[in-house]
């Protein structure tokens, strides 16, 4: 793992999944290949979509489609005065338990996305008019009835999951290549993307977008949904297939077939985007009644050899990056640990219900790195955490790549009965002992491990010992002890470093000839 501290501004505000004026002035849609306006059906398959993507890659990326200025200038409040009429949801039939509902164009979402229904190998475009939406507030009476819309901003799928026949939101796609899903009992939190290009680099990031979706019509009693998507940007085209299965853990099987128009400096596969504002590790400077504010608090990696890394997240002063070299990782993902309401005390945001997400690679991805980057932010509406796979093989113009993986969305609770103890807390503060004056270059770190064989080991057992490595600093006053609860072990140490140092730390507890805990990892920038 290697650190980096290039400066970069915070990510833009996250897309809000809410559901314009002068709609009659919208620009007409430009017909393009599979996106062409259709009065009838056209044959469709994943291979057809793939071939379309291959052909598009041989030509420059088309200019973005434009909508009328008044529509494009819609603000957040105006956008939230538009609501889709639930009675018009697709497949609102007695024997089909899935519903498809679109998001309206406007605000941040200015490029039309087209939706198609696939049945019996034939695709038909799903068109919408202003009659499908309710316009409230300042938009009321300003939108002519029956106005044809050139597309939508995205869509969501609902299906019973939590309470009997009650329809629950399962997955939504809106904005660039962003999408989110929910497991049982979850509230929306972190997001995924179809692809990341040059994300977290000291240069302009490129945002590929899903320009169209082909959604298989569900059969009666269907428990999964199949979605296809076309991806486009200046550097790449792509054909995607998603298979969504809701449950305690909602799984999304992803197949991405990519064709590159030009060289890409950094390809980010299976990217995740989240937010970490503050927690026990960085409370200083936040005058807030809540003890924690974050969608995720750790990057978890299950390595090929069975080791598990827990990289605790931070809100740094400058862009901070960590790279974890892997050959065939079993899983990696951003997790939310801490599932009690008291951990957050936020009855509105309900951070205790935010999902964790694991990426499970399918097939041989070759060698590469799991990259984590953290950006500074002062407010929780900014996503400042990114994680994705970066292949070692450079991407050249004309290349074709395919990646397959399974996403797991849900609580993803740690298994405390497993032999490996889990990191349950990361805390930090001024070094030294209480009441003793210490030099300002000393910082204390406190890491708690719970469960596993370690949790069943008696305090003072000489078979166990902490293993701590530090780069760009030195560890002092290292102690390991069992807490009064009888199941948690606490590792405490001070770090001494020079001003401006970026300190990389890794720690675990070993004993009986093996690792007894996850490998705790953290990066600390000394002011």
N, C-alpha and C positions, 0 to 999 in steps of 0.2 A: 504494500500500500504506500502511495506517495502523496504528499500534500501539495497544495497549490494555493496561492493567495492573490490571484489577479483581481482587480477591482471591477465590479459590474453593478449596475443599478438593479433595483428590485424588479421582479416580474410584474407585468400588468395585473390589474385587478381581475380576479377570477370571474368567469362567466356565471351569471345568475340564471338559474333555470326558472324563468317566469313565463307565464303563458298568457299605422301612421296616418298620420294624416296624409291627404292627397294621394290615396292609393291608386286612383284612376290614372295618375301620371306616371305610374311605374314603367320603367323601360321594358320593352318586349324581350322575351327570352330568345337567345341565339341558339338555333338547333345545332347539336353536335353529336353525331354518331349515336351511341346508345342513349344519349340524353335527348334525342330528337322528340319533338312533339308528336304524339301518336294518337290516331283515332282508333287504332286496333292494337292487337298484340304482336309482339316480336319474340322469336325463339330466344331463350336465355339459359345460360349455365355459367358456372364459375370459370370454366375454360374459355367461354366466349368473352367474359369480362376480362380475363387475363390477356387474351389476344388483343382486345381493345387497348389495354394499358401498354402492351408491348408496342403497338403501332403509334400511340400517342407520344411515346418516349422518343420517337424519331423526329418529332417536330417540336418547335419551341412551345413553351407553355402559353396558352391563350391569355389575352388580357382579361382581367376580372370583369364580370358582368356588373353593370351599374344600375342603381335604382334612382328614382327622383330625389333631388337634394333634400326636399322637406322630409321625405321618408327616411333617408340616410341620417338626417340630423336629429332624429327622435332621441329624447333623453331617457334616463332610467325610469322616471316616474311615468312618462307617457307610455313607455313600453309595458309597464305593469298595469296599465289600464286596458290592455287587450287580453282577452281570455278565450280559449277555444271552447266551443259548446260541446260538453261531454256527450250529449245525446247523438252527436254526429260522429262519434268515435268509430273507426273502422272495425268491422267484425263484431258489432254489438248484437250478436245473435245468442240465442239461449244456450246452444250446445258448444259454443266457443268461449273459452275462459281468458282469452287475450284481447287487449284493446290497444289500438294504435292511435296516438294523438300527436298532431304536429305542433311545433313552436313557430310563432309568427316571425316574419322578417322585421328588422328594425334594431335600433340602439347599437349594440356592438356587432350585431349579426346582419351584415349588409349584402352578402353575396347569396343569391338564391341556391338552394339545395333542392334537388328533385327526388321524389319518392316514387317507387314502382312496387306493384304487387306481383308476385310470381306464383303462378298456379299451373300445374301440369306442364312445366317447362316453358311457359309463355309469360312474358312480362307486359303489364299494362301500367301506364303512368297514372298515379293518383293525383288528381288536380283539386285545387281549392279555390274558393271565392271568399269574398268578404262576408258572405252569409254564414260561413262556417265559424266565424269569430264574433265575439261580443266586444264592442268598443265603448268604453266608459270614459267618464271625466271629460276632458277637453276634446276628445275624439268623437264623442257621441254626436250623431247627426251630421258628421263631416265626411263620412265614408259612404259613397253610393252603394246601395244594395246590389248584389250580384257582380261586383267588380272582380274580374279574374286576377288571381295572384300568380306571379311568375315562378313561384316556388315557395319554399318555407325555409326556416332557419335550422331545422332539425326535427327530432321527434322523440317521443318516449313510449315505452311499452309498459302496460300494467297487467297484473295477473294476481290472483289470490295467493297470499303467502303467510300472512300473520294471523288473520282472524277469519276463519271459515271462508265464506264467499266474498268477503270484502276485497275490493280491488286495491292492490298495492303497486306503487311504482317500482319497477324492477331494474330498468336500464334506460338511459337517455343519451342521445348524441346531439350535441349542439356546439357550434363554434370550432373552426379549423378542423382538427381531427380529435377533439376532446370527446370523451364519453365517461360515464359513471354508472356504477351498479350498486345494488344493495343486497345484503344478506338478511336473513330473518332478524327483525328487531333493530335494524340499523337506521340511522339518519345519514343523509348525504354528507360526505366529507371530502376526502382526496379524490383526484381525477386521474384518468389514464389518457394516453394519446395513441393515435395510430403509429406515429413516427416522430422522432425529434432530430432536427438537423442543426448542428452547430449550437446546441443549447448549452448555456453556461460557459461560453467562450467570450473573450474580449472582442467580439465582433457582432454584427447584426445577426440575430437568429432567423432562420427560415422556418415558416410555419406551413407545412403541407396541410391541405384541407380535403375533407370528404365532400365531393361535389355531387354525389348521387348515392342513393341507397336502394337496393332491391330486396324486398322483404317477403319471405315465403308465407303464403296464406296458411294459417294454422288449421289443422284438421280438428274435428271434434275431440275434446279430451286431450289435446296436445300438451305436453309438459315441457317442451323446449321450443325455442324460436331460432330460425336461421336467417341471418342478415348478411347481405353482400354490400360492399361499398367500393366506389372508385376514388382513388387518392390522386391528387395533383399538386405540384409546386414547380418552381423554376428548375429544380434539380432532379425530380423524381416523379414517376407515375407508379400507380400500384393498384392491385386488385386484392380485396380483403374478404374473408369469410369469418363470420362470428356465429357461434352456436351458444345460446344463452339458456342456462338451466337454473331456475330459482330454487332456493332452499335455505337451510340453516347457513350453509356456505353456498352462495350463488357462484356457479362456475361459468366462465366465458372462454370457449375454445377459439383461439385466433389463428388464422393462417394468413400470412402476408406475402404476396408475390410482388417484388419490387423491380423496377426498370429505371436505370439512372440516365438522365439526360446529360449530366455533367459530374465532374469530380466533387466529392463531398469530404470536407476535412474531418468531421466527426459525425458518424451515424449513431443515433440513439435508438436502440430496439427495445420494445415493450416499455416505453417511458411512463413513469408515474410522477405526479405533481401534487405537492401537499403544502401544509403550513405548520410552522412551529414558531410561536411568538415567545412564550416563556414557560418555565417550569422550575423545579427545585434547583436546577443547575445554573439558572441565570435570572433569578428573581430581582436582583438589584437593578434599579432604574425603572421599574414598572410599578406605578402607583395604582394598583388594581385590587379590588376585593377578592378576585378569583385566584385560587392558588396555582392554576395551570390554564394555559390557553394554547391548544395545538390540535391539529387533525391527526398527526402522527408524532411519535416521540422516538422512533428508532428504525434503522435499516437492519433487517435480519437477512443473513445469508447462510444457507445450508450448503456447505462445500462438498465436493465429490468424496473426500475422505471421511465425511461424517461430522467434522467440526462445524460448530454453529457460531457465527459472528453476530454480536449485537453492537451496532454502531449507534450510540446515543446521539440524538440530534441536538443542534444548537442554533441560536440566532446570532451569527457572528458580526463583527464590526465591518468586515469586508468579505467579498466572495471567498468561500472556503471550499476546497475540493478534496475528495479522497477517492483513490482508485484501488479496487480489490481485484488482483489478477486471478483469473479462474480458467480452468480447462473445460470442465463439464459441471457447472453448479447444479445442484438438485433443485434449489429454489432461491429466490431473492424477492424482497418486497418491503414496503413501508408498513409498519405496524403501529397500532394504538394500544399501549399497555396502560392499565389503570381503568377499570370498568365501573367504579363506584361514582355515584353522583357527587359525593363529597370530595372527590379528587379534583373537581372542576367548579362546582357551585354555580353552574350556568344553566338556568331552567329554560332559557330560550335556545341557545346554540346546541345544548346537549352533546357536548364533546365526548361524554362517556358512551355515546351510542355510535360514534363515527366508526366506519369499517376499517379493518386492516386489509391489505391486498398482497397476495403472494403471486409471483410469476414462476410457473413451472415449465421450463424449457422442454420441448418435444423434439426428438431427433438430435443430430449433432450440430451444434452451433459453432464448433471450432473453438479456438482459443480467443480470449478477450478479457475484458475488465467490466466489473460492475462499478459504475461511476456514481458517486453521490456528490451533489453540490448544494451548498447552503448560502443563501443571500441574506443580507441584513434587511430587516423590516421593523417598523415601529407600530404597525397596525395589523390586525388579524385578517383584514380583507385582501391582503396581498399573499399569494402563494410564493413561498421563498425556498421550497425544498424540491429538488429534482433527483430522480434515480432512474438509471437505465443501463442496458447492456451495450458496450462498445466493442465491436469485433476488431481483432488485431489486423485482419486483412484490409488494406486500404480500398476505398470505393472509387472506381474510375468511371468515366463516361462510357456508356455502352454496357456496363455490368448488369447482370440480373442476379437477384438474391431471393431466397425464400426462407422465411422463419415461421415456425409453428410453436405455440405455447398455450398453456392453460392458465387462466387467471382464477384465483380463489378470492372472493369478496365475502367478508363476514367478520365476526368477532375474532376468529382465529386465536382462541384462548390458549395460553401456554399449558403444556401438560406437566403439572408439578409431580406426577407420579413417575415420570420418566427418570432414568438414571442421571440425567444431566440437569444440574441446577440452573435456574433461570435468573437473568438480571431483572430485578423488580424496581430498582431506583438508582438514579444518578444524582448526586448532590455536590455542590461546590461552594466554597467560601474562603475567607482569609485563613492562611495557614497558621501553624503553631498551636499552642495550647491556650485555653481560655484564660484570660487575665495576663498573659505574657506578651510582651511587645516583640513583634517579628519584623524582619526586613520586608519591604513592600513587594519583593519579587517571589514571595512564597504563597502558593495557592493550595488549599486543601481540597481533596476529592474523596468522596464517600460513595462506595458502590455496594449495593445489597444484592445477595444471591439467595434464592429460595428454592426448596424442593430437592429432588434427586437424592442420590446416595450421600451427598454432602449434608443435606438437611437431617439425615438420620445418623450423622456422625457426632460423637460427643465433643464438646468444647475441650480444647487442650490436646486433642489427639495428635500425636507427633507425626503421624503418617501424612498429614495434609500441610500444604504450604502455598502461599500466594506466589504467582509467577508474573512479574511486571516488567515490561520493556518500555523505555522512554527514549524518544528522539528529540534532540534540541533542548534538553533539559535534564534534570536529575531528580530522582525520587528520594525522599527522606521520611523518617518516622513512620515506617510501614507497619501496620498492625492488622491482624485478622482475628475476629472473635465472633462468638455466637450471641445473638440477641436474646433478650428475655422471653420472646415468643416461642423459643425452642425450635424454630424451623428456618430462621433467617441467619445467614452469616454476613458480616459486614467487613469489607476491606476499606481501610483508611490510609491515606498517604498524602504527603505534601510534595509539591513540585516547585523546584527552584529553577528559574530561567532568566535569561537576559532580556532586556527590553526589546520588543519587536519580534521575539522568537515565536515561531509556530510549532507548538509542542504536540507530538503525536504519541498517544499512550495506548497500550494494549495490556490487558490483565485477565488472568483466570486463576482458578484454584486447582491445584493438582494433588493427587494422592493415590496410593495403591496402584501406582504404575500407569496412571491415565489422567486425562482431563476430567475434572468433576463438575465443571461449569461451562456455560457459554463463554466465548472470548469477548470480553467487554472492550470496546474501542471508542476513543474520543479524541478530538482535536481541539486544542486550546490555544488561542492567540494571546500572548502576553503583551499588555499595553505598553 
